Amino acid sequence: MAGAASVLVGIAVAVWLVFGPPQDWEGGMRWLRHGLALGSLGMIVFAARLMFPDTQDGTADTVSD
């Protein structure tokens, strides 16, 4: 549930950055906009790892004959 909420927040921030007032930001604020965009991408990736954890319990290390 936390993963799904994080994905929604990440997508909402990304949509706000693309279509919202940050398009008018110039100078140093432009760097903040890029940082927020990278942060929202990172949040989406982190949420995907929360929803689909990478566990190695179901795989075998050796090939069975």
C-alpha positions in Angstrom: 0.0 0.0 0.0 2.9 2.3 0.8 4.4 1.5 -2.6 1.2 2.4 -4.5 0.9 5.7 -2.6 4.5 6.5 -3.3 4.0 5.9 -7.0 1.0 8.2 -7.0 2.9 11.0 -5.2 5.9 10.6 -7.6 3.6 10.8 -10.7 1.7 13.7 -9.2 4.9 15.7 -8.6 6.2 14.8 -12.1 2.9 16.0 -13.7 3.0 19.2 -11.7 6.6 19.8 -12.8 5.7 19.3 -16.5 2.4 21.2 -16.7 2.5 23.5 -13.7 4.1 26.8 -12.7 7.7 25.5 -12.5 7.9 26.0 -16.3 8.4 29.7 -15.6 11.3 29.2 -13.1 14.6 30.6 -14.3 18.1 30.8 -12.9 18.7 28.9 -9.7 15.1 27.8 -9.4 15.5 25.9 -12.7 18.1 23.6 -10.9 15.5 23.1 -8.1 13.0 22.0 -10.8 15.5 19.5 -12.2 16.2 18.2 -8.7 12.5 17.7 -8.0 12.2 15.9 -11.3 15.0 13.5 -10.4 13.5 13.1 -6.9 10.1 12.1 -8.3 11.8 9.6 -10.6 13.7 8.2 -7.7 10.5 8.0 -5.6 8.8 6.0 -8.4 11.7 3.6 -8.6 11.8 3.2 -4.8 8.0 2.5 -4.8 8.5 -0.1 -7.5 11.0 -1.8 -5.3 8.6 -1.7 -2.4 5.8 -3.3 -4.4 8.0 -5.9 -6.1 10.9 -6.8 -3.8 13.9 -8.6 -5.3 14.1 -11.7 -3.3 16.3 -14.7 -4.3 14.4 -17.3 -2.1 12.6 -18.9 -5.0 15.6 -19.4 -7.2 18.2 -22.2 -7.0 21.9 -21.5 -7.2 22.7 -24.8 -9.0 21.2 -26.2 -12.1 19.2 -29.4 -11.5 19.7 -32.3 -13.9 
